[in-house]
Amino acid sequence: MNILITSAGRRVSLVRSFQKELKRTHPNSKVYATDAEPMLSAACQVADGFFKVPKLNVTDYISVLINFCKKHRIRLIVPTIDTELLELAKNKSKFKKEGVEVVISSVEFVSKCRNKRMIHKFFEEYNVKVAKEYAKDNYSLPLFIKPIDGSRSVDTYIIKLEKDLKDYHFINKKLMFLEYLDHDDFDEFTCDLYFSKDNKLKCIVPRKRLEVRDGEVYKALTVSNSLVPYIKKNLSYIDGAVGCLTAQFFLHKNDDEKIYAIEINPRFGGGYPLSYLSGANFTKWIIEEYLLDQVIEEKFDVWESDLLMIRYDDEILVHGYKG
């Protein structure tokens, strides 16, 4: 009943949550981790074991993972970063033939999530508002510019003055010109959503983003607000969606009905530890669903609202490292 967390990086809290919940039902089972540089990965160091994987663009990445799963009796894989999601989704059946479940949404849904324009169209089909996209020859300032396939806030720009627009913004076909949603008017929320194997929404935890570093939240607050009934009404079923999804929304500070969806990432987000500690135990539910074959009931009222998370840096020491 061993579990593998791929591309673990700094996700120490995620690894520890799986260790804690797995030990409750399978005390002798282990949580492994992978990374391209595992000796430099804090999460790999706290895992029960780890191994080095090639870069995602190397052709034998999937075969390396499968061989490790067979060797160490891995039954469940939990991916963590955007760039590996599509490849794992495409190869989900290969893992299943080896008795390994990958907690990943369908290829079709992952593809939509990886393309910001496609996910905007998806939201509109589900009657969820999105920021307007402008043509590059017909726009209004201020603008928010982001890449169609970006992550971690890389290559994003807030443009308030015409002089701040550069040739790069116009010639780069990946950059989208979007309506700017001002933080003076809107609060930004990342919502952790749990979807069961049958693609049904079981839990929603809105996390208000108070401070972000390098695209990952460092201070956040759980809030039971109008996003919960709104998401429950419009996104109660998503074809192909399973496990943890992180969806980003903007909620107007003075009007609960002004809600704009930004994007969805079909994986655990960096702020998931707050949801977990508030009582939304996605980790346990994944173990119950995928290892114990249990049915997950709705869990909309199991978590604590108004719980503040303040993160800080900690040290992981590796003895005997030769570099």
C-alpha positions as CSV (number, residue, x, y, z in Angstrom):
1,M,0.0,0.0,0.0
2,N,3.0,2.3,-0.6
3,I,2.4,5.8,-2.0
4,L,4.6,7.9,-4.3
5,I,4.7,11.7,-4.3
6,T,6.3,12.9,-7.6
7,S,8.3,16.1,-8.1
8,A,8.1,16.6,-4.4
9,G,10.4,19.6,-4.1
10,R,9.5,21.6,-1.0
11,R,6.2,19.9,-0.3
12,V,7.2,18.7,3.1
13,S,3.7,19.2,4.6
14,L,2.1,17.2,1.9
15,V,4.5,14.3,2.3
16,R,3.9,14.3,6.1
17,S,0.1,14.4,5.7
18,F,0.3,11.2,3.6
19,Q,2.6,9.6,6.1
20,K,0.3,10.4,9.0
21,E,-2.9,9.3,7.3
22,L,-1.4,6.2,5.7
23,K,0.0,5.0,9.1
24,R,-3.5,5.0,10.6
25,T,-4.6,2.2,8.3
26,H,-1.4,0.6,7.1
27,P,1.3,1.2,9.8
28,N,4.0,-0.7,7.8
29,S,3.4,1.2,4.5
30,K,5.7,3.9,3.2
31,V,5.4,7.3,1.4
32,Y,8.2,7.7,-1.2
33,A,9.1,10.8,-3.1
34,T,10.8,11.7,-6.4
35,D,12.7,14.7,-7.7
36,A,15.2,15.6,-10.3
37,E,17.6,16.6,-7.5
38,P,16.3,14.6,-4.5
39,M,19.3,15.4,-2.3
40,L,18.4,19.0,-2.6
41,S,14.6,18.4,-2.0
42,A,13.4,18.9,1.5
43,A,10.3,16.8,0.9
44,C,12.5,13.9,-0.4
45,Q,14.5,14.1,2.8
46,V,11.5,13.7,5.1
47,A,9.9,10.9,2.9
48,D,10.4,7.3,3.8
49,G,12.5,6.9,0.7
50,F,13.3,8.7,-2.5
51,F,14.8,8.3,-5.9
52,K,16.1,10.5,-8.6
53,V,14.1,10.9,-11.9
54,P,15.1,12.3,-15.2
55,K,13.8,15.7,-16.4
56,L,10.2,15.6,-17.6
57,N,11.2,16.1,-21.2
58,V,13.3,12.9,-21.2
59,T,11.6,10.1,-23.1
60,D,12.1,7.4,-20.4
61,Y,10.5,9.4,-17.6
62,I,7.4,7.3,-17.4
63,S,9.3,4.0,-17.7
64,V,11.6,5.1,-14.8
65,L,8.5,5.8,-12.6
66,I,6.9,2.5,-13.5
67,N,10.0,0.5,-12.7
68,F,10.3,2.2,-9.4
69,C,6.7,1.5,-8.6
70,K,7.2,-2.2,-9.3
71,K,10.4,-2.4,-7.3
72,H,8.9,-0.7,-4.2
73,R,5.3,-1.9,-4.4
74,I,3.8,1.5,-5.0
75,R,0.0,1.4,-5.3
76,L,-0.7,5.1,-5.6
77,I,0.9,8.1,-7.3
78,V,0.1,11.7,-6.3
79,P,1.5,14.3,-8.8
80,T,2.3,17.8,-7.7
81,I,3.5,20.1,-10.5
82,D,1.8,21.4,-13.6
83,T,4.4,20.2,-16.1
84,E,4.0,16.5,-15.3
85,L,0.2,16.3,-15.2
86,L,-0.5,15.8,-18.9
87,E,2.1,13.1,-19.3
88,L,0.9,11.2,-16.3
89,A,-2.7,11.5,-17.5
90,K,-1.8,10.2,-20.9
91,N,-0.1,7.2,-19.3
92,K,-2.6,6.5,-16.6
93,S,-3.6,3.2,-18.1
94,K,0.0,2.0,-18.3
95,F,0.3,2.4,-14.5
96,K,-3.0,0.8,-13.9
97,K,-1.9,-2.3,-15.7
98,E,0.9,-2.5,-13.1
99,G,-1.6,-2.2,-10.3
100,V,-0.8,1.5,-9.7
101,E,-3.4,4.2,-9.5
102,V,-2.5,7.7,-10.5
103,V,-4.6,10.4,-8.9
104,I,-4.9,12.5,-12.0
105,S,-7.8,13.9,-14.0
106,S,-8.6,12.9,-17.6
107,V,-6.3,14.0,-20.5
108,E,-9.1,16.2,-21.8
109,F,-9.7,18.1,-18.5
110,V,-5.9,18.4,-17.8
111,S,-5.4,19.8,-21.3
112,K,-8.1,22.5,-20.6
113,C,-6.5,23.4,-17.3
114,R,-3.1,23.8,-18.9
115,N,-4.4,26.3,-21.5
116,K,-5.7,29.5,-19.9
117,R,-7.9,30.3,-22.9
118,M,-9.5,26.9,-22.9
119,I,-10.2,27.0,-19.2
120,H,-11.8,30.4,-19.6
121,K,-14.1,28.8,-22.2
122,F,-14.8,25.9,-19.8
123,F,-15.8,28.3,-17.1
124,E,-18.2,30.2,-19.4
125,E,-19.8,26.9,-20.4
126,Y,-20.5,26.3,-16.7
127,N,-22.0,29.8,-16.3
128,V,-19.0,31.1,-14.3
129,K,-17.7,34.6,-15.1
130,V,-14.1,35.2,-16.2
131,A,-12.1,38.3,-16.9
132,K,-12.6,39.7,-20.4
133,E,-9.8,38.9,-22.9
134,Y,-8.9,41.8,-25.3
135,A,-7.6,41.6,-28.8
136,K,-4.1,43.1,-28.9
137,D,-5.2,45.8,-31.3
138,N,-8.3,46.7,-29.3
139,Y,-7.8,46.8,-25.5
140,S,-8.5,49.0,-22.5
141,L,-6.1,49.9,-19.7
142,P,-5.4,48.7,-17.1
143,L,-4.5,45.3,-18.3
144,F,-3.3,42.0,-16.7
145,I,-1.1,40.1,-19.0
146,K,-0.2,36.4,-18.5
147,P,0.9,33.5,-20.7
148,I,-1.6,31.0,-22.0
149,D,0.3,28.1,-20.4
150,G,2.0,29.7,-17.5
151,S,2.4,28.8,-13.8
152,R,3.8,30.2,-10.6
153,S,3.1,33.8,-11.8
154,V,6.0,33.7,-14.2
155,D,5.8,36.2,-17.1
156,T,2.8,38.1,-15.7
157,Y,2.4,41.8,-15.9
158,I,0.1,44.5,-14.6
159,I,-0.1,47.3,-17.2
160,K,-1.6,50.6,-16.1
161,L,0.1,53.0,-18.5
162,E,0.5,52.8,-22.2
163,K,4.3,53.4,-21.9
164,D,4.6,50.1,-19.9
165,L,3.5,48.0,-22.9
166,K,6.5,46.7,-24.8
167,D,7.0,45.1,-28.2
168,Y,7.5,41.8,-26.3
169,H,3.9,41.9,-25.1
170,F,2.5,42.2,-28.6
171,I,4.7,39.8,-30.5
172,N,4.6,37.0,-27.9
173,K,1.7,34.9,-29.0
174,K,1.5,33.1,-25.7
175,L,0.6,36.3,-23.8
176,M,-3.1,37.1,-23.1
177,F,-4.4,40.7,-22.6
178,L,-7.0,40.5,-19.9
179,E,-9.3,42.8,-18.0
180,Y,-7.5,43.8,-14.8
181,L,-9.3,42.9,-11.6
182,D,-8.0,45.4,-9.0
183,H,-7.0,44.1,-5.6
184,D,-8.4,47.3,-4.1
185,D,-11.8,46.0,-5.2
186,F,-11.4,42.2,-5.1
187,D,-10.1,39.6,-2.7
188,E,-8.2,36.7,-4.2
189,F,-9.1,33.2,-3.2
190,T,-7.6,29.8,-4.0
191,C,-10.2,27.2,-3.4
192,D,-9.3,23.6,-2.7
193,L,-11.8,21.3,-4.3
194,Y,-12.1,17.6,-3.8
195,F,-13.7,15.5,-6.6
196,S,-14.4,11.8,-6.1
197,K,-13.8,9.1,-8.6
198,D,-17.2,9.7,-10.2
199,N,-16.3,13.4,-10.9
200,K,-18.6,14.8,-8.2
201,L,-17.6,17.7,-6.0
202,K,-17.4,16.6,-2.3
203,C,-15.7,19.6,-0.5
204,I,-14.8,23.2,-1.1
205,V,-12.4,25.2,1.0
206,P,-11.8,28.9,0.0
207,R,-8.4,30.2,1.2
208,K,-8.0,34.0,1.1
209,R,-4.5,34.8,-0.2
210,L,-2.9,37.3,2.1
211,E,0.8,37.0,1.1
212,V,2.3,35.1,-1.9
213,R,6.0,34.4,-2.6
214,D,7.2,33.0,-5.9
215,G,3.6,32.0,-6.8
216,E,3.0,30.1,-3.5
217,V,0.9,31.3,-0.6
218,Y,2.7,32.1,2.7
219,K,-0.1,33.7,4.6
220,A,-3.7,32.6,4.1
221,L,-7.1,32.4,5.8
222,T,-9.9,29.9,5.4
223,V,-13.2,31.7,4.8
224,S,-16.7,30.3,4.5
225,N,-18.2,32.8,2.1
226,S,-20.4,33.1,-1.0
227,L,-17.8,31.1,-3.0
228,V,-19.0,27.9,-1.4
229,P,-22.6,27.9,-2.6
230,Y,-21.5,29.5,-5.9
231,I,-19.0,26.7,-6.7
232,K,-21.3,24.0,-5.4
233,K,-24.1,25.3,-7.7
234,N,-22.0,25.7,-10.9
235,L,-19.2,23.1,-10.6
236,S,-20.9,20.2,-8.7
237,Y,-19.9,17.8,-11.5
238,I,-16.9,18.2,-13.8
239,D,-16.4,15.4,-16.4
240,G,-12.9,13.9,-15.9
241,A,-12.1,15.8,-12.6
242,V,-10.7,13.7,-9.7
243,G,-8.8,14.2,-6.5
244,C,-7.6,17.7,-5.4
245,L,-8.1,20.7,-7.7
246,T,-7.1,24.2,-6.8
247,A,-9.3,26.9,-8.4
248,Q,-8.5,30.6,-8.3
249,F,-11.3,33.1,-7.9
250,F,-11.7,36.9,-7.4
251,L,-14.5,37.9,-5.1
252,H,-15.6,41.6,-4.9
253,K,-15.2,43.0,-1.4
254,N,-18.6,44.7,-1.4
255,D,-20.7,42.6,-3.7
256,D,-20.9,38.8,-3.1
257,E,-22.4,38.3,-6.5
258,K,-19.4,39.6,-8.3
259,I,-17.3,36.5,-8.7
260,Y,-14.7,35.9,-11.4
261,A,-12.9,32.6,-12.0
262,I,-9.2,32.8,-13.0
263,E,-7.9,29.2,-13.5
264,I,-7.9,25.6,-12.2
265,N,-4.8,23.5,-11.5
266,P,-5.8,19.8,-11.3
267,R,-3.3,19.0,-8.5
268,F,-2.5,19.7,-4.9
269,G,-1.7,23.4,-4.4
270,G,1.1,24.8,-2.2
271,G,-1.5,26.1,0.3
272,Y,-3.2,22.7,0.8
273,P,-1.7,22.3,4.3
274,L,-4.1,25.0,5.5
275,S,-7.1,23.1,4.2
276,Y,-5.8,19.9,5.7
277,L,-5.2,21.4,9.1
278,S,-8.6,23.0,9.0
279,G,-10.2,19.6,8.8
280,A,-10.6,19.1,5.0
281,N,-8.7,15.8,4.9
282,F,-8.2,15.3,1.2
283,T,-5.2,13.1,2.0
284,K,-7.3,10.6,4.0
285,W,-10.1,10.6,1.4
286,I,-7.6,9.7,-1.4
287,I,-6.3,6.8,0.6
288,E,-9.9,5.7,1.4
289,E,-11.0,6.0,-2.3
290,Y,-8.0,4.6,-4.1
291,L,-6.5,2.1,-1.6
292,L,-9.5,1.0,0.4
293,D,-12.1,1.4,-2.3
294,Q,-14.5,3.4,-0.1
295,V,-17.1,5.8,-1.3
296,I,-16.6,9.4,-0.2
297,E,-19.7,11.3,1.0
298,E,-20.1,15.1,0.8
299,K,-17.8,16.9,3.2
300,F,-18.9,20.5,2.8
301,D,-19.1,21.3,6.5
302,V,-16.1,19.5,8.0
303,W,-13.5,22.3,8.0
304,E,-12.8,25.2,10.3
305,S,-13.5,28.7,8.9
306,D,-11.4,31.8,9.9
307,L,-8.3,29.7,10.4
308,L,-5.1,31.7,9.7
309,M,-2.0,30.1,8.4
310,I,1.4,31.9,8.7
311,R,4.2,30.0,7.2
312,Y,7.9,30.3,8.0
313,D,11.2,28.9,6.8
314,D,12.6,25.8,8.5
315,E,15.8,23.7,8.1
316,I,16.3,20.2,6.8
317,L,19.8,18.9,7.5
318,V,21.4,16.2,5.3
319,H,24.5,14.7,6.9
320,G,27.4,13.5,4.7
321,Y,26.3,15.3,1.5
322,K,29.1,15.5,-1.0
323,G,27.4,17.6,-3.7
